[in-house]
Amino acid sequence: MDPIALLPFIVIIGAMFLMTRSAKKKQRQAAQMRDQMQPGTGIRTIGGMYAVVKEIREDTVLVEIEPGTHALFAKNAIGAVLSDEEFDRITNGPEGEEFDVDTVVPDDASSLTESGETSDAKPNLAKKDAEDTQAAEDTKGADEAKAAGPSEEPEAEKAKADTAESKDRKRDEDADSK
């Protein structure tokens, strides 16, 4: 067999070897990081939750999310073991100030508007009636006819009326299909 024909297979096998080697290296680093955990260490889970380790078991870790609130996580769910300084900076804010957890969240969005006035009036979302639409188009056509003067012929007015009527018919058909 020709050695040049084997070259693509050799390249593929080499790439697979390198990928598995790097994946194994990452797994070893993650296991080593989890072994560094001790009670009192700050951690971040893979879901982004920050907590303090309270107890380490064989396959799980008991963490304290807030004082008095404990949760049990699998060791594989620990995304990072944080240094004490970094954990304090993240949980207490940049200047050491704690986050305001007593914030009241409103039940509805009415309190989020700029003006304090509330309006019980509902907007009119109904479609215009066909008569209102036709009347508006007739008024528009009459205004255009006045502007054009007497030179506009009656045939042009009939064409406009036919166009308006066909548009109105199409709107009715669309409304019926819904």
N, CA, C and O of each residue as an XYZ file, in Angstrom:
712
protein
N       0.837     -1.176      0.000
C       0.000      0.000      0.000
C       0.889      1.248      0.000
O       1.987      1.251      0.555
N       0.398      2.272     -0.618
C       1.154      3.512     -0.767
C       1.148      4.297      0.557
O       0.074      4.480      1.130
N       2.292      4.766      1.068
C       2.335      5.503      2.336
C       1.603      6.849      2.271
O       1.149      7.347      3.301
N       1.482      7.441      1.086
C       0.761      8.710      0.949
C      -0.737      8.490      1.182
O      -1.413      9.382      1.695
N      -1.255      7.338      0.819
C      -2.666      7.034      1.031
C      -2.955      6.870      2.525
O      -4.087      7.100      2.952
N      -1.970      6.481      3.323
C      -2.157      6.316      4.765
C      -2.036      7.631      5.533
O      -2.420      7.701      6.701
N      -1.517      8.652      4.904
C      -1.277      9.930      5.561
C      -2.542     10.531      6.202
O      -2.463     10.974      7.347
N      -3.695     10.568      5.530
C      -4.899     11.124      6.184
C      -5.286     10.351      7.451
O      -5.703     10.952      8.441
N      -5.151      9.036      7.420
C      -5.494      8.233      8.596
C      -4.538      8.526      9.748
O      -4.960      8.583     10.904
N      -3.280      8.708      9.448
C      -2.281      9.009     10.478
C      -2.569     10.374     11.106
O      -2.447     10.538     12.320
N      -2.947     11.343     10.289
C      -3.267     12.688     10.791
C      -4.495     12.624     11.699
O      -4.518     13.263     12.751
N      -5.502     11.871     11.306
C      -6.725     11.751     12.111
C      -6.419     11.084     13.444
O      -6.899     11.539     14.483
N      -5.642     10.030     13.436
C      -5.297      9.332     14.680
C      -4.475     10.256     15.584
O      -4.685     10.277     16.796
N      -3.554     11.008     15.013
C      -2.756     11.951     15.803
C      -3.618     13.034     16.437
O      -3.403     13.392     17.595
N      -4.588     13.559     15.698
C      -5.487     14.592     16.228
C      -6.333     14.032     17.365
O      -6.529     14.702     18.378
N      -6.833     12.816     17.206
C      -7.627     12.189     18.269
C      -6.781     11.994     19.525
O      -7.260     12.219     20.637
N      -5.533     11.577     19.353
C      -4.637     11.386     20.492
C      -4.423     12.699     21.238
O      -4.473     12.729     22.468
N      -4.189     13.774     20.507
C      -3.961     15.071     21.152
C      -5.206     15.579     21.877
O      -5.105     16.163     22.956
N      -6.382     15.357     21.282
C      -7.621     15.814     21.921
C      -7.893     15.042     23.204
O      -8.268     15.638     24.213
N      -7.710     13.728     23.181
C      -7.966     12.940     24.394
C      -6.932     13.272     25.464
O      -7.251     13.259     26.653
N      -5.720     13.563     25.065
C      -4.668     13.907     26.019
C      -5.022     15.212     26.741
O      -4.876     15.301     27.960
N      -5.490     16.229     25.995
C      -5.846     17.502     26.623
C      -7.085     17.350     27.504
O      -7.174     17.993     28.550
N      -8.039     16.513     27.104
C      -9.235     16.293     27.915
C      -8.868     15.610     29.234
O      -9.392     15.968     30.288
N      -7.973     14.635     29.171
C      -7.540     13.954     30.394
C      -6.796     14.921     31.313
O      -6.927     14.844     32.535
N      -6.023     15.822     30.734
C      -5.285     16.813     31.525
C      -6.267     17.727     32.261
O      -6.062     18.042     33.433
N      -7.330     18.150     31.577
C      -8.340     19.005     32.209
C      -9.062     18.263     33.322
O      -9.350     18.851     34.365
N      -9.362     16.976     33.120
C     -10.020     16.185     34.157
C      -9.132     16.054     35.392
O      -9.613     16.136     36.523
N      -7.848     15.851     35.172
C      -6.914     15.740     36.302
C      -6.849     17.062     37.076
O      -6.828     17.062     38.307
N      -6.817     18.178     36.359
C      -6.766     19.483     37.018
C      -8.040     19.729     37.831
O      -7.972     20.265     38.937
N      -9.204     19.341     37.291
C     -10.463     19.531     38.009
C     -10.499     18.658     39.263
O     -10.945     19.113     40.316
N     -10.043     17.429     39.164
C     -10.011     16.545     40.328
C      -9.054     17.094     41.380
O      -9.355     17.046     42.573
N      -7.914     17.612     40.958
C      -6.947     18.179     41.879
C      -7.536     19.411     42.574
O      -7.321     19.612     43.769
N      -8.276     20.230     41.826
C      -8.911     21.416     42.392
C      -9.943     20.999     43.437
O     -10.022     21.613     44.501
N     -10.727     19.975     43.156
C     -11.743     19.514     44.110
C     -11.108     18.916     45.354
O     -11.678     18.990     46.443
N      -9.936     18.326     45.198
C      -9.236     17.769     46.359
C      -8.716     18.865     47.275
O      -8.464     18.606     48.452
N      -8.549     20.085     46.769
C      -8.071     21.203     47.576
C      -9.162     21.784     48.469
O      -8.875     22.591     49.353
N     -10.420     21.376     48.243
C     -11.519     21.904     49.045
C     -11.369     21.473     50.497
O     -11.005     20.335     50.795
N     -11.654     22.400     51.379
C     -11.662     22.126     52.808
C     -12.860     22.851     53.395
O     -13.337     23.817     52.800
N     -13.363     22.413     54.551
C     -14.463     23.160     55.174
C     -14.059     24.613     55.406
O     -12.974     24.897     55.913
N     -14.945     25.520     55.029
C     -14.692     26.955     55.149
C     -14.214     27.596     53.854
O     -14.072     28.817     53.790
N     -13.963     26.794     52.819
C     -13.495     27.308     51.536
C     -14.673     27.824     50.720
O     -15.738     27.206     50.719
N     -14.500     28.934     50.036
C     -15.524     29.470     49.144
C     -15.448     28.774     47.793
O     -14.362     28.553     47.256
N     -16.611     28.434     47.251
C     -16.665     27.740     45.954
C     -17.694     28.396     45.044
O     -18.549     29.158     45.496
N     -17.596     28.084     43.743
C     -18.610     28.459     42.756
C     -19.041     27.171     42.074
O     -18.198     26.402     41.613
N     -20.330     26.932     42.006
C     -20.827     25.726     41.340
C     -20.846     25.948     39.836
O     -20.678     27.072     39.365
N     -21.053     24.874     39.085
C     -21.112     25.018     37.633
C     -22.340     25.802     37.199
O     -22.405     26.277     36.065
N     -23.320     25.944     38.097
C     -24.507     26.748     37.811
C     -24.345     28.206     38.181
O     -25.247     29.009     37.944
N     -23.168     28.573     38.780
C     -22.914     29.968     39.106
C     -23.295     30.360     40.517
O     -23.312     31.552     40.826
N     -23.603     29.410     41.392
C     -23.964     29.721     42.770
C     -22.693     29.746     43.627
O     -21.844     28.862     43.525
N     -22.581     30.774     44.471
C     -21.444     30.894     45.373
C     -21.858     30.410     46.750
O     -22.947     30.734     47.226
N     -20.986     29.628     47.398
C     -21.300     29.068     48.704
C     -20.007     28.769     49.448
O     -18.914     28.859     48.889
N     -20.153     28.411     50.724
C     -19.024     28.041     51.572
C     -19.141     26.558     51.885
O     -20.218     26.089     52.256
N     -18.048     25.811     51.742
C     -18.041     24.375     52.011
C     -18.170     24.156     53.513
O     -17.438     24.758     54.300
N     -19.110     23.286     53.909
C     -19.293     22.945     55.317
C     -18.775     21.543     55.623
O     -18.184     21.303     56.676
N     -19.003     20.626     54.693
C     -18.619     19.233     54.935
C     -18.313     18.564     53.601
O     -19.032     18.759     52.621
N     -17.253     17.782     53.569
C     -16.879     17.059     52.354
C     -17.119     15.576     52.593
O     -16.614     15.008     53.561
N     -17.882     14.956     51.717
C     -18.170     13.531     51.807
C     -17.483     12.825     50.652
O     -16.704     13.438     49.922
N     -17.765     11.540     50.484
C     -17.080     10.766     49.440
C     -17.347     11.310     48.042
O     -16.401     11.600     47.310
N     -18.621     11.454     47.655
C     -18.981     11.936     46.317
C     -19.749     13.245     46.341
O     -20.081     13.786     45.286
N     -20.039     13.766     47.537
C     -20.847     14.978     47.635
C     -20.174     16.000     48.537
O     -19.224     15.694     49.257
N     -20.690     17.221     48.480
C     -20.197     18.324     49.300
C     -21.405     19.042     49.885
O     -22.328     19.406     49.157
N     -21.400     19.245     51.203
C     -22.446     20.019     51.858
C     -21.966     21.461     51.912
O     -20.892     21.745     52.442
N     -22.765     22.371     51.363
C     -22.371     23.779     51.317
C     -23.413     24.633     52.020
O     -24.579     24.256     52.130
N     -22.965     25.794     52.494
C     -23.858     26.756     53.122
C     -23.992     27.948     52.182
O     -23.031     28.671     51.922
N     -25.205     28.132     51.681
C     -25.466     29.208     50.717
C     -25.608     30.543     51.444
O     -25.009     31.542     51.047
N     -26.399     30.551     52.502
C     -26.575     31.687     53.401
C     -26.511     31.127     54.809
O     -26.632     29.915     54.988
N     -26.326     31.961     55.800
C     -26.327     31.419     57.163
C     -27.633     30.677     57.452
O     -28.718     31.255     57.389
N     -27.510     29.413     57.765
C     -28.678     28.580     58.069
C     -29.265     27.868     56.867
O     -30.174     27.057     57.036
N     -28.787     28.134     55.663
C     -29.298     27.502     54.440
C     -28.217     26.608     53.853
O     -27.182     27.086     53.390
N     -28.473     25.296     53.876
C     -27.489     24.322     53.405
C     -28.021     23.600     52.173
O     -29.229     23.448     51.993
N     -27.098     23.164     51.338
C     -27.456     22.397     50.135
C     -26.395     21.330     49.925
O     -25.239     21.505     50.312
N     -26.788     20.238     49.317
C     -25.881     19.129     49.046
C     -25.630     19.062     47.545
O     -26.574     18.953     46.762
N     -24.368     19.128     47.141
C     -23.991     19.098     45.734
C     -23.071     17.921     45.468
O     -22.340     17.481     46.355
N     -23.110     17.415     44.246
C     -22.137     16.415     43.816
C     -20.793     17.115     43.662
O     -20.736     18.298     43.327
N     -19.724     16.387     43.906
C     -18.393     16.995     43.762
C     -18.162     17.478     42.336
O     -17.478     18.479     42.123
N     -18.720     16.781     41.370
C     -18.560     17.184     39.967
C     -19.252     18.508     39.657
O     -18.962     19.130     38.634
N     -20.170     18.950     40.533
C     -20.888     20.199     40.298
C     -20.108     21.416     40.789
O     -20.564     22.546     40.614
N     -18.956     21.209     41.392
C     -18.136     22.320     41.860
C     -17.314     22.819     40.676
O     -16.476     22.091     40.143
N     -17.555     24.042     40.275
C     -16.880     24.604     39.111
C     -15.538     25.210     39.431
O     -14.623     25.145     38.609
N     -15.389     25.812     40.629
C     -14.134     26.448     40.991
C     -14.031     26.564     42.505
O     -15.019     26.818     43.195
N     -12.823     26.373     43.003
C     -12.515     26.639     44.400
C     -11.851     28.008     44.421
O     -10.837     28.223     43.758
N     -12.428     28.933     45.185
C     -11.982     30.326     45.164
C     -11.094     30.640     46.357
O     -11.246     30.050     47.427
N     -10.178     31.562     46.171
C      -9.367     32.041     47.293
C     -10.271     32.873     48.204
O     -11.326     33.346     47.782
N      -9.846     33.043     49.452
C     -10.671     33.788     50.406
C     -10.902     35.226     49.946
O     -12.007     35.751     50.083
N      -9.861     35.865     49.399
C     -10.007     37.253     48.947
C     -10.992     37.363     47.790
O     -11.832     38.263     47.763
N     -10.884     36.448     46.841
C     -11.776     36.489     45.687
C     -13.216     36.218     46.089
O     -14.133     36.881     45.606
N     -13.423     35.240     46.978
C     -14.772     34.909     47.439
C     -15.386     36.102     48.167
O     -16.552     36.424     47.937
N     -14.627     36.763     49.039
C     -15.132     37.948     49.743
C     -15.452     39.080     48.780
O     -16.462     39.766     48.938
N     -14.590     39.281     47.775
C     -14.836     40.344     46.794
C     -16.114     40.089     46.012
O     -16.880     41.016     45.747
N     -16.346     38.830     45.641
C     -17.526     38.501     44.834
C     -18.800     38.565     45.669
O     -19.803     39.119     45.218
N     -18.778     38.011     46.873
C     -19.998     37.945     47.672
C     -20.314     39.227     48.413
O     -21.480     39.488     48.711
N     -19.300     40.045     48.721
C     -19.539     41.276     49.489
C     -19.449     42.533     48.667
O     -19.654     43.622     49.203
N     -19.153     42.434     47.401
C     -19.047     43.618     46.564
C     -17.621     44.126     46.534
O     -16.787     43.676     47.320
N     -17.326     45.059     45.639
C     -15.947     45.520     45.451
C     -15.365     46.272     46.648
O     -14.154     46.217     46.861
N     -16.185     46.970     47.433
C     -15.657     47.753     48.551
C     -15.936     47.099     49.886
O     -15.802     47.739     50.929
N     -16.320     45.836     49.873
C     -16.606     45.154     51.127
C     -18.021     45.390     51.626
O     -18.371     44.932     52.713
N     -18.843     46.096     50.855
C     -20.225     46.334     51.256
C     -21.071     45.139     50.846
O     -20.917     44.602     49.749
N     -21.961     44.731     51.734
C     -22.815     43.597     51.403
C     -23.923     44.049     50.456
O     -24.302     45.220     50.417
N     -24.426     43.082     49.699
C     -25.518     43.379     48.775
C     -26.791     43.630     49.562
O     -26.990     43.059     50.635
N     -27.652     44.485     49.028
C     -28.930     44.780     49.655
C     -29.903     43.670     49.294
O     -30.407     43.622     48.172
N     -30.169     42.777     50.241
C     -31.061     41.651     49.967
C     -32.493     41.939     50.391
O     -33.377     41.102     50.209
N     -32.728     43.132     50.962
C     -34.070     43.494     51.400
C     -34.836     44.264     50.338
O     -35.809     44.943     50.664
N     -34.434     44.179     49.098
C     -35.087     44.887     48.012
C     -36.471     44.289     47.783
O     -36.624     43.069     47.723
N     -37.461     45.140     47.656
C     -38.825     44.695     47.422
C     -39.077     44.683     45.922
O     -38.860     45.682     45.236
N     -39.534     43.546     45.422
C     -39.834     43.405     44.006
C     -41.346     43.508     43.844
O     -42.079     42.755     44.486
N     -41.837     44.427     42.996
C     -43.284     44.585     42.847
C     -43.911     43.395     42.134
O     -43.253     42.697     41.362
N     -45.208     43.173     42.409
C     -45.925     42.079     41.779
C     -46.291     42.374     40.334
O     -46.468     41.453     39.538
N     -46.404     43.645     39.991
C     -46.746     44.005     38.615
C     -45.842     45.148     38.161
O     -45.099     45.723     38.957
N     -45.915     45.457     36.907
C     -45.023     46.458     36.332
C     -45.571     47.882     36.457
O     -44.927     48.821     35.988
N     -46.733     48.066     37.072
C     -47.319     49.403     37.133
C     -46.461     50.357     37.951
O     -46.466     51.559     37.686
N     -45.726     49.855     38.934
C     -44.910     50.743     39.753
C     -43.595     51.099     39.072
O     -42.835     51.915     39.593
N     -43.318     50.508     37.935
C     -42.074     50.772     37.235
C     -42.183     51.931     36.256
O     -41.175     52.350     35.688
N     -43.378     52.452     36.049
C     -43.543     53.579     35.139
C     -43.050     54.844     35.813
O     -43.012     54.927     37.041
N     -42.672     55.827     35.014
C     -42.087     57.055     35.547
C     -43.107     57.886     36.308
O     -42.785     58.413     37.372
N     -44.307     58.018     35.807
C     -45.300     58.840     36.488
C     -46.020     57.983     37.520
O     -46.227     56.787     37.314
N     -46.393     58.593     38.613
C     -47.060     57.869     39.682
C     -48.535     57.635     39.392
O     -49.198     56.907     40.132
N     -49.062     58.235     38.331
C     -50.473     58.092     38.011
C     -50.733     56.753     37.361
O     -49.948     56.269     36.545
N     -51.858     56.164     37.743
C     -52.264     54.922     37.101
C     -53.486     55.198     36.264
O     -54.362     55.959     36.675
N     -53.558     54.613     35.136
C     -54.671     54.829     34.230
C     -55.421     53.521     34.051
O     -54.843     52.511     33.650
N     -56.717     53.548     34.353
C     -57.538     52.353     34.173
C     -58.091     52.262     32.769
O     -58.692     51.252     32.404
N     -57.898     53.308     31.972
C     -58.410     53.313     30.604
C     -57.591     52.347     29.760
O     -56.360     52.367     29.768
N     -58.302     51.517     29.043
C     -57.632     50.543     28.184
C     -57.525     51.113     26.771
O     -58.443     51.785     26.300
N     -56.419     50.850     26.103
C     -56.288     51.361     24.737
C     -57.247     50.635     23.807
O     -57.547     49.459     24.011
N     -57.724     51.334     22.787
C     -58.636     50.758     21.822
C     -57.812     50.025     20.769
O     -57.146     50.643     19.939
N     -57.870     48.698     20.820
C     -57.103     47.882     19.893
C     -57.969     47.283     18.791
O     -57.489     46.494     17.978
N     -59.245     47.659     18.768
C     -60.153     47.112     17.764
C     -59.867     47.728     16.398
O     -59.394     48.860     16.297
N     -60.162     46.963     15.355
C     -59.984     47.472     13.995
C     -61.068     48.498     13.694
O     -62.156     48.471     14.269
N     -60.742     49.399     12.780
C     -61.741     50.378     12.349
C     -62.815     49.655     11.556
O     -62.548     48.682     10.852
N     -64.011     50.147     11.687
C     -65.101     49.575     10.891
C     -64.883     49.894      9.421
O     -64.177     50.841      9.074
N     -65.487     49.109      8.582
C     -65.355     49.313      7.140
C     -65.939     50.669      6.731
O     -65.433     51.317      5.815
N     -67.011     51.093      7.420
C     -67.624     52.372      7.082
C     -66.674     53.525      7.423
O     -66.544     54.476      6.652
N     -66.003     53.435      8.599
C     -65.071     54.491      8.983
C     -63.919     54.571      7.988
O     -63.480     55.660      7.616
N     -63.438     53.414      7.564
C     -62.332     53.376      6.608
C     -62.755     53.974      5.281
O     -62.022     54.757      4.677
N     -63.942     53.599      4.832
C     -64.450     54.106      3.555
C     -64.668     55.611      3.638
O     -64.355     56.333      2.691
N     -65.203     56.096      4.765
C     -65.454     57.528      4.918
C     -64.137     58.300      4.897
O     -64.054     59.378      4.309
N     -63.112     57.747      5.537
C     -61.813     58.421      5.549
C     -61.226     58.471      4.150
O     -60.643     59.479      3.752
N     -61.382     57.376      3.398
C     -60.851     57.350      2.038
C     -61.628     58.289      1.123
O     -61.045     58.929      0.248
N     -62.953     58.375      1.324
C     -63.771     59.292      0.526
C     -63.361     60.738      0.793
O     -63.257     61.542     -0.133
N     -63.130     61.060      2.061
C     -62.714     62.413      2.426
C     -61.376     62.739      1.792
O     -61.165     63.834      1.271
N     -60.471     61.759      1.845
C     -59.144     61.953      1.251
C     -59.274     62.168     -0.260
O     -58.615     63.038     -0.829
N     -60.129     61.369     -0.902
C     -60.338     61.507     -2.350
C     -60.947     62.854     -2.705
O     -60.585     63.454     -3.717
N     -61.880     63.335     -1.869
C     -62.522     64.630     -2.129
C     -61.502     65.760     -1.975
O     -61.502     66.714     -2.752
N     -60.633     65.645     -0.967
C     -59.600     66.669     -0.774
C     -58.654     66.706     -1.969
O     -58.261     67.779     -2.426
N     -58.294     65.525     -2.471
C     -57.394     65.462     -3.626
C     -58.075     66.041     -4.867
O     -57.432     66.691     -5.691
N     -59.378     65.799     -4.991
C     -60.120     66.308     -6.140
C     -60.193     67.833     -6.101
O     -60.096     68.489     -7.138
N     -60.364     68.394     -4.901
C     -60.401     69.850     -4.777
C     -59.049     70.446     -5.137
O     -58.975     71.489     -5.786
N     -57.987     69.784     -4.717
C     -56.647     70.299     -4.991
C     -56.334     70.211     -6.483
O     -55.658     71.080     -7.034
N     -56.823     69.169     -7.123
C     -56.529     68.983     -8.537
C     -57.343     69.940     -9.394
O     -56.927     70.280    -10.502
N     -58.478     70.373     -8.910
C     -59.310     71.301     -9.674
C     -60.243     70.559    -10.612
O     -60.394     69.343    -10.498
N     -60.864     71.265    -11.528
C     -61.869     70.661    -12.396
C     -61.266     69.778    -13.497
O     -62.019     69.116    -14.212
N     -59.952     69.743    -13.655
C     -59.377     68.987    -14.751
C     -59.448     67.475    -14.523
O     -59.266     66.706    -15.467
N     -59.711     67.032    -13.273
C     -59.762     65.585    -13.015
C     -61.080     65.038    -13.553
O     -62.141     65.627    -13.344
N     -61.003     63.944    -14.225
C     -62.180     63.380    -14.881
C     -62.934     62.449    -13.950
O     -62.349     61.945    -12.991
N     -64.210     62.205    -14.198
C     -65.011     61.302    -13.370
C     -64.498     59.852    -13.442
O     -64.668     59.086    -12.494
N     -63.885     59.490    -14.543
C     -63.376     58.123    -14.667
C     -62.275     57.867    -13.645
O     -62.188     56.770    -13.094
N     -61.448     58.848    -13.390
C     -60.375     58.696    -12.407
C     -60.967     58.514    -11.012
O     -60.459     57.731    -10.209
N     -62.052     59.251    -10.729
C     -62.709     59.101     -9.430
C     -63.292     57.707     -9.282
O     -63.223     57.125     -8.199
N     -63.865     57.159    -10.347
C     -64.413     55.799    -10.292
C     -63.290     54.784    -10.050
O     -63.481     53.822     -9.306
N     -62.158     54.980    -10.651
C     -61.029     54.061    -10.468
C     -60.564     54.087     -9.015
O     -60.252     53.050     -8.430
N     -60.524     55.300     -8.441
C     -60.136     55.407     -7.036
C     -61.152     54.701     -6.143
O     -60.774     54.008     -5.199
N     -62.427     54.872     -6.435
C     -63.481     54.238     -5.646
C     -63.394     52.722     -5.770
O     -63.547     52.008     -4.779
N     -63.144     52.222     -6.995
C     -63.004     50.775     -7.187
C     -61.808     50.240     -6.405
O     -61.881     49.165     -5.808
N     -60.719     50.982     -6.408
C     -59.527     50.558     -5.672
C     -59.813     50.524     -4.180
O     -59.432     49.571     -3.499
N     -60.480     51.554     -3.663
C     -60.809     51.599     -2.238
C     -61.761     50.464     -1.881
O     -61.633     49.852     -0.820
N     -62.711     50.185     -2.763
C     -63.672     49.126     -2.506
C     -62.986     47.751     -2.500
O     -63.313     46.898     -1.675
N     -62.049     47.542     -3.410
C     -61.351     46.259     -3.452
C     -60.461     46.087     -2.215
O     -60.327     44.978     -1.699
N     -59.853     47.182     -1.738
C     -59.062     47.109     -0.515
C     -59.946     46.752      0.671
O     -59.573     45.941      1.519
N     -61.129     47.375      0.721
C     -62.058     47.113      1.812
C     -62.511     45.661      1.787
O     -62.595     45.020      2.835
N     -62.802     45.135      0.604
C     -63.225     43.750      0.447
C     -62.116     42.804      0.913
O     -62.386     41.788      1.554
N     -60.881     43.142      0.590
C     -59.748     42.304      0.977
C     -59.594     42.290      2.496
O     -59.309     41.245      3.080
N     -59.780     43.436      3.136
C     -59.694     43.494      4.599
C     -60.773     42.621      5.224
O     -60.514     41.912      6.196
N     -61.986     42.670      4.670
C     -63.062     41.841      5.195
C     -62.737     40.370      5.046
O     -62.998     39.585      5.957
N     -62.168     39.978      3.908
C     -61.812     38.582      3.688
C     -60.717     38.154      4.663
O     -60.753     37.038      5.180
N     -59.747     39.029      4.919
C     -58.680     38.717      5.875
C     -59.246     38.540      7.279
O     -58.845     37.635      8.011
N     -60.181     39.411      7.647
C     -60.783     39.313      8.974
C     -61.603     38.026      9.102
O     -61.604     37.392     10.157
N     -62.288     37.649      8.044
C     -63.083     36.410      8.076
C     -62.195     35.179      8.163
O     -62.568     34.195      8.801
N     -61.037     35.215      7.539
C     -60.160     34.043      7.541
C     -59.536     33.836      8.910
O     -59.158     32.715      9.251
N     -59.421     34.896      9.698
C     -58.847     34.772     11.041
C     -59.895     34.212     11.959
O     -59.637     34.021     13.148
